[in-house]
Amino acid sequence: MTPHKMKNYLIWLLIIAVAALILKSTLLAPPLVAVVKLEKRDLTAEVYGNGTVEARVVVGVSSKITGRISELYADQGDHVRRGQLLARLESDDLLQQQKQTEAGVSKSGANLNVDRANLQKARANLLLAESNARRFQSLLEGGMVSKQEAEQYDNAFQVAREEVARSSAAIEADQMEQEANRAALGFARSKVADTGIYAPNDGVIITRDLEKGATAVPGQPIFTLADPSTIWVRANVDESQLKGVATGGNALILLRSSPGEKYPGRVARIGYQSDRVTEELQVEVAFNQPLKNFRLGEQAEVYITTGAKKSVVSLPSATLVTIGKKRGVWVVENGSLIFKAVMTGIRDRSDVTEITGGLTGNEQVVVATPPLSAKLRDGMKVRVK
């Protein structure tokens, strides 16, 4: 072999050797994996739920009577107090009716006074007629007057007595009429009072549903009022996560409008009927401190605390895999993978899980992404980062 051919041969051998080395260290090399060890951490078990901001007390402020709105004194977003005037309806016709009934009360009172005076007069006439009738009856018995004359005075006595009865009946009729007029006056005054629309309780005006000039009818809201002290999150929690969720339990609330801000809360109420389709249950979580600014229907997330432990051994949740029916982790020993079953406890929201058994504490536990984890096998050679 000539020196030139020998040189080319050596060059090709070198190229093949380098290529084989590169291939062995890349495509044919054992996969590279990251590992962690057991660490002690403070863990808090939480249940997740998502829902919306709602108010337990939401009332529609409406009119008791039909009328045209003449004035509005509140608008959306206003904080109002119980009894505060919010709107007024036109009241001209009702005021005229009130004046008419007031005149009726005055008239019936005047009639009553006249009939009382007539009764006093009738009673006086009765006394006089009774005295004359007795006196002429005595004179008749003594033969001093005729029977006809005595009967005239007796008839006058009977007429006077009937007049007293008639006057008494007239007074009773006047009193009943006056009571009816007073009732009508009270009704008329209540109608006039109903033209004022007042806040039934403290709260915030969520919506103003009618404007000045619109006709309000009973039951149709003019305003929608919410009580800020009853604001909570109505969250949906998966049935499988309900263990440990109890009324009064602590929770954290995250609002879409305030990313990164956490509001402390508590479980106020737990539903008793799950959604048969989503298999979720409604849990109402109240804010510990009423929100100054809130929006009903805003998207929110809740994390309900169901347990807490101090200084417990744990691993990132990404280390846990399921093979068959066993829950465990991949451990690197002498460059090879070994599957070890473990027992777990609570899981923290930071994706850390308590390990209650199955490991000694010195193992190198593999942390792998789902694609890589699916390729790992017992006994496989791996390299540790």
C-alpha positions as CSV (number, residue, x, y, z in Angstrom):
1,M,0.0,0.0,0.0
2,T,1.4,3.3,-1.0
3,P,2.0,6.1,1.5
4,H,-0.8,8.1,0.0
5,K,-3.4,5.3,0.2
6,M,-2.2,4.6,3.8
7,K,-2.8,8.2,4.7
8,N,-6.3,8.2,3.3
9,Y,-7.1,5.0,5.1
10,L,-6.0,6.4,8.4
11,I,-8.1,9.5,7.8
12,W,-11.2,7.5,7.2
13,L,-10.6,5.4,10.3
14,L,-10.3,8.5,12.3
15,I,-13.6,9.9,10.9
16,I,-15.4,6.7,11.6
17,A,-14.1,6.6,15.2
18,V,-15.1,10.2,15.8
19,A,-18.6,9.5,14.3
20,A,-19.0,6.4,16.4
21,L,-17.9,8.3,19.5
22,I,-20.4,11.1,18.7
23,L,-23.2,8.6,18.0
24,K,-22.5,6.8,21.3
25,S,-22.5,10.0,23.3
26,T,-25.7,11.3,21.7
27,L,-28.2,9.0,20.0
28,L,-27.1,5.8,21.6
29,A,-26.3,7.3,25.1
30,P,-28.6,6.5,28.0
31,P,-31.2,9.3,28.6
32,L,-30.2,12.2,30.8
33,V,-32.5,12.6,33.9
34,A,-32.8,15.1,36.7
35,V,-33.0,13.8,40.2
36,V,-34.1,15.1,43.7
37,K,-34.0,13.8,47.2
38,L,-36.6,13.8,50.0
39,E,-36.9,17.1,51.7
40,K,-38.8,18.3,54.8
41,R,-41.4,21.0,54.1
42,D,-44.4,22.6,55.6
43,L,-47.4,21.4,53.5
44,T,-51.0,22.6,53.3
45,A,-53.6,20.4,51.6
46,E,-56.1,22.5,49.6
47,V,-59.1,21.8,47.5
48,Y,-59.6,23.8,44.3
49,G,-62.8,25.2,43.0
50,N,-63.8,27.8,40.4
51,G,-66.9,30.0,40.3
52,T,-68.2,33.5,40.3
53,V,-68.5,36.4,42.7
54,E,-72.1,36.6,44.0
55,A,-74.1,38.3,46.7
56,R,-76.3,36.3,49.1
57,V,-78.6,39.4,49.5
58,V,-79.7,40.9,46.2
59,V,-83.0,42.8,46.1
60,G,-84.9,44.5,43.4
61,V,-86.1,47.9,44.5
62,S,-89.5,48.4,42.9
63,S,-92.6,50.5,43.3
64,K,-95.8,49.4,45.1
65,I,-98.0,51.4,42.7
66,T,-98.0,52.2,39.0
67,G,-96.6,55.7,38.2
68,R,-94.3,57.7,36.1
69,I,-90.8,58.3,37.5
70,S,-90.4,62.1,38.1
71,E,-87.0,62.0,39.9
72,L,-84.0,59.7,40.4
73,Y,-81.7,60.3,43.3
74,A,-79.3,57.3,43.0
75,D,-77.2,55.7,40.3
76,Q,-75.3,52.5,39.6
77,G,-72.3,52.2,42.0
78,D,-73.8,54.4,44.7
79,H,-73.6,53.2,48.3
80,V,-77.0,53.8,50.0
81,R,-78.4,53.6,53.5
82,R,-81.6,51.9,54.6
83,G,-84.5,54.4,54.3
84,Q,-82.6,56.6,51.8
85,L,-84.8,58.2,49.1
86,L,-83.9,56.7,45.8
87,A,-86.6,57.8,43.4
88,R,-90.0,59.6,43.3
89,L,-93.1,59.0,41.2
90,E,-95.5,61.7,39.9
91,S,-98.1,62.4,42.7
92,D,-100.4,65.2,41.5
93,D,-103.4,62.9,41.0
94,L,-102.9,61.2,44.3
95,L,-102.5,64.5,46.1
96,Q,-105.8,65.6,44.7
97,Q,-107.4,62.4,45.9
98,Q,-105.9,62.9,49.3
99,K,-107.3,66.4,49.5
100,Q,-110.7,65.1,48.5
101,T,-110.7,62.5,51.2
102,E,-109.5,65.1,53.7
103,A,-112.6,67.2,52.8
104,G,-114.8,64.2,53.2
105,V,-113.4,63.7,56.7
106,S,-114.0,67.3,57.6
107,K,-117.5,67.1,56.2
108,S,-118.4,64.0,58.1
109,G,-117.0,65.7,61.3
110,A,-119.2,68.7,60.7
111,N,-122.3,66.5,60.2
112,L,-121.5,64.7,63.4
113,N,-121.3,67.9,65.3
114,V,-124.7,69.0,63.9
115,D,-126.3,65.8,64.8
116,R,-124.9,65.9,68.3
117,A,-126.4,69.3,68.7
118,N,-129.7,68.0,67.4
119,L,-129.5,65.1,69.9
120,Q,-129.0,67.5,72.7
121,K,-132.0,69.6,71.5
122,A,-134.1,66.5,71.1
123,R,-133.3,65.3,74.6
124,A,-134.3,68.7,76.0
125,N,-137.5,68.6,74.1
126,L,-138.1,65.0,75.4
127,L,-137.7,66.1,79.0
128,L,-140.2,69.0,78.5
129,A,-142.6,66.7,76.6
130,E,-142.4,64.1,79.3
131,S,-143.0,66.6,82.1
132,N,-146.1,68.1,80.2
133,A,-147.5,64.6,79.5
134,R,-147.3,63.7,83.2
135,R,-148.7,67.0,84.4
136,F,-151.7,66.8,82.0
137,Q,-152.3,63.1,82.9
138,S,-152.6,64.2,86.6
139,L,-154.9,67.0,85.6
140,L,-157.0,64.5,83.6
141,E,-157.3,62.2,86.6
142,G,-158.5,65.3,88.6
143,G,-161.0,66.1,86.0
144,M,-159.5,69.5,85.3
145,V,-158.7,68.9,81.6
146,S,-160.2,67.0,78.8
147,K,-159.0,63.6,77.7
148,Q,-158.2,65.0,74.2
149,E,-156.0,67.7,75.6
150,A,-154.1,65.1,77.7
151,E,-153.6,62.9,74.7
152,Q,-152.1,65.7,72.7
153,Y,-149.3,66.1,75.3
154,D,-148.8,62.4,75.5
155,N,-148.4,62.3,71.7
156,A,-146.0,65.1,71.8
157,F,-144.0,63.1,74.4
158,Q,-143.9,60.1,72.0
159,V,-142.8,62.2,69.1
160,A,-140.0,63.7,71.2
161,R,-138.8,60.3,72.2
162,E,-138.7,59.2,68.6
163,E,-136.7,62.3,67.7
164,V,-134.1,61.4,70.3
165,A,-133.8,57.9,68.8
166,R,-133.6,59.3,65.3
167,S,-130.8,61.8,66.3
168,S,-128.9,58.9,68.1
169,A,-129.1,56.8,64.9
170,A,-127.9,59.8,62.8
171,I,-124.9,60.2,65.1
172,E,-124.0,56.5,64.7
173,A,-124.3,56.9,60.9
174,D,-122.1,60.0,61.0
175,Q,-119.5,58.1,63.1
176,M,-119.4,55.2,60.7
177,E,-119.1,57.6,57.7
178,Q,-116.3,59.4,59.5
179,E,-114.5,56.1,60.1
180,A,-114.8,55.2,56.5
181,N,-113.5,58.6,55.4
182,R,-110.6,58.3,57.8
183,A,-109.7,54.9,56.4
184,A,-110.0,56.3,52.9
185,L,-107.7,59.2,54.0
186,G,-105.2,56.8,55.4
187,F,-105.2,54.8,52.1
188,A,-104.8,58.0,50.1
189,R,-101.9,59.2,52.2
190,S,-100.3,55.7,51.9
191,K,-100.6,56.0,48.1
192,V,-98.9,59.4,48.2
193,A,-96.2,58.0,50.5
194,D,-95.7,55.1,48.0
195,T,-94.6,57.6,45.4
196,G,-91.3,57.8,47.3
197,I,-89.0,54.8,46.6
198,Y,-86.7,54.1,49.5
199,A,-83.7,51.7,50.1
200,P,-84.9,48.6,52.0
201,N,-81.4,48.1,53.5
202,D,-77.8,49.2,53.3
203,G,-76.1,48.3,50.1
204,V,-74.7,49.2,46.7
205,I,-76.7,50.0,43.6
206,I,-75.7,47.3,41.1
207,T,-78.0,48.4,38.3
208,R,-80.4,51.2,37.6
209,D,-83.0,49.5,35.5
210,L,-85.4,52.5,34.7
211,E,-84.8,56.1,33.9
212,K,-86.7,59.3,34.5
213,G,-90.0,59.5,32.6
214,A,-90.4,55.7,32.5
215,T,-93.5,54.1,34.0
216,A,-92.9,52.0,37.0
217,V,-95.2,49.1,37.8
218,P,-95.3,46.9,40.9
219,G,-92.7,44.2,40.9
220,Q,-90.6,45.7,38.1
221,P,-87.2,46.7,39.5
222,I,-86.1,50.3,39.3
223,F,-82.8,49.5,41.0
224,T,-81.0,46.3,41.9
225,L,-79.4,46.5,45.3
226,A,-76.7,44.2,46.8
227,D,-75.5,44.0,50.4
228,P,-71.7,44.2,50.4
229,S,-71.4,42.3,53.6
230,T,-72.9,39.2,52.0
231,I,-70.5,39.0,49.0
232,W,-69.1,35.5,48.5
233,V,-67.8,33.2,45.8
234,R,-70.1,30.5,44.6
235,A,-67.6,27.8,43.6
236,N,-67.9,24.4,42.0
237,V,-65.8,21.7,43.7
238,D,-65.3,18.2,42.3
239,E,-67.1,15.6,44.3
240,S,-63.9,13.5,44.6
241,Q,-62.2,16.4,46.4
242,L,-64.8,17.2,49.0
243,K,-63.2,15.2,51.9
244,G,-62.2,17.6,54.6
245,V,-64.3,20.5,53.2
246,A,-66.4,21.8,56.1
247,T,-68.3,24.9,57.0
248,G,-66.0,27.5,58.7
249,G,-62.9,26.1,57.0
250,N,-60.2,28.6,55.9
251,A,-59.8,29.4,52.2
252,L,-58.0,31.7,49.8
253,I,-59.8,33.5,47.1
254,L,-58.3,34.8,43.8
255,L,-60.1,37.2,41.6
256,R,-59.6,37.6,37.9
257,S,-59.5,41.4,38.2
258,S,-56.7,41.2,40.8
259,P,-54.1,38.7,39.6
260,G,-51.6,37.7,42.2
261,E,-53.7,39.1,45.1
262,K,-55.1,36.6,47.6
263,Y,-58.1,37.3,49.7
264,P,-58.6,35.3,52.9
265,G,-62.0,33.7,53.3
266,R,-64.0,30.9,54.9
267,V,-66.5,28.3,53.9
268,A,-69.9,29.7,54.6
269,R,-72.2,27.1,53.1
270,I,-71.9,23.7,51.4
271,G,-74.6,22.5,48.9
272,Y,-76.5,19.3,49.3
273,Q,-77.1,18.5,45.6
274,S,-74.4,17.9,43.1
275,D,-74.6,18.6,39.4
276,R,-75.4,15.2,37.8
277,V,-73.5,16.1,34.7
278,T,-70.3,17.8,35.9
279,E,-70.3,15.8,39.2
280,E,-69.5,19.0,41.1
281,L,-71.0,20.5,44.2
282,Q,-71.5,24.2,45.0
283,V,-69.6,25.6,47.9
284,E,-70.0,29.2,49.0
285,V,-66.8,30.9,50.3
286,A,-67.2,34.2,52.0
287,F,-64.6,37.0,52.3
288,N,-63.3,37.6,55.7
289,Q,-63.3,41.3,55.0
290,P,-66.1,42.8,52.8
291,L,-64.8,43.9,49.4
292,K,-64.8,47.6,48.8
293,N,-65.1,47.1,45.1
294,F,-66.8,44.0,43.6
295,R,-68.4,42.9,40.4
296,L,-71.1,40.3,40.6
297,G,-70.4,37.5,38.1
298,E,-66.6,38.0,38.1
299,Q,-64.6,34.8,37.6
300,A,-62.9,33.6,40.8
301,E,-60.9,30.7,42.1
302,V,-60.9,29.3,45.6
303,Y,-58.4,27.1,47.5
304,I,-60.1,25.5,50.6
305,T,-57.7,24.3,53.3
306,T,-58.4,20.7,54.3
307,G,-55.3,20.0,56.3
308,A,-51.8,21.2,57.2
309,K,-48.6,19.5,58.4
310,K,-45.3,20.9,59.6
311,S,-41.8,19.6,58.5
312,V,-42.9,16.5,56.7
313,V,-40.8,14.6,54.1
314,S,-42.0,15.3,50.6
315,L,-41.2,15.2,46.9
316,P,-42.3,17.2,43.9
317,S,-45.5,15.8,42.6
318,A,-43.8,15.4,39.2
319,T,-41.8,12.5,40.5
320,L,-44.8,10.3,41.1
321,V,-45.8,7.8,38.5
322,T,-48.4,5.1,38.4
323,I,-47.5,1.6,37.0
324,G,-50.4,-0.8,37.0
325,K,-52.2,-0.1,40.2
326,K,-49.1,1.0,42.1
327,R,-48.1,4.6,42.9
328,G,-44.4,5.1,43.1
329,V,-41.2,6.8,41.8
330,W,-38.2,6.0,39.7
331,V,-35.0,5.7,41.6
332,V,-31.5,5.8,40.1
333,E,-29.2,3.1,41.5
334,N,-25.8,2.4,39.9
335,G,-26.8,4.2,36.7
336,S,-30.0,2.1,36.3
337,L,-33.7,2.8,37.1
338,I,-35.6,1.0,39.8
339,F,-39.3,1.5,40.4
340,K,-40.2,1.9,44.1
341,A,-43.8,2.0,45.4
342,V,-44.4,4.8,47.9
343,M,-47.2,5.8,50.2
344,T,-48.4,9.4,49.9
345,G,-50.1,11.9,52.2
346,I,-51.3,15.4,51.6
347,R,-50.5,17.4,48.4
348,D,-49.6,21.1,48.6
349,R,-50.9,23.6,46.0
350,S,-47.2,24.2,45.1
351,D,-47.2,20.6,43.5
352,V,-45.4,19.0,46.4
353,T,-46.6,15.7,47.9
354,E,-46.0,14.2,51.3
355,I,-44.2,10.8,51.3
356,T,-45.3,8.7,54.2
357,G,-43.5,5.5,53.3
358,G,-41.5,3.4,50.8
359,L,-38.2,5.5,50.7
360,T,-35.3,5.7,53.1
361,G,-34.4,9.3,52.3
362,N,-31.1,8.9,50.4
363,E,-32.5,7.8,47.1
364,Q,-32.0,9.8,43.9
365,V,-35.6,10.2,42.7
366,V,-36.1,11.0,39.0
367,V,-38.1,14.1,38.0
368,A,-39.2,13.6,34.4
369,T,-41.6,15.3,32.0
370,P,-44.6,13.2,31.0
371,P,-43.1,12.4,27.5
372,L,-39.8,11.2,29.1
373,S,-41.6,9.4,32.0
374,A,-43.6,7.3,29.5
375,K,-40.3,5.9,28.1
376,L,-38.7,4.9,31.4
377,R,-38.4,1.2,32.2
378,D,-37.2,-0.8,35.1
379,G,-33.5,-1.5,34.7
380,M,-33.0,1.1,32.0
381,K,-29.6,2.8,32.0
382,V,-29.7,6.6,32.6
383,R,-27.4,9.5,33.2
384,V,-27.9,11.9,36.1
385,K,-27.7,15.6,35.4
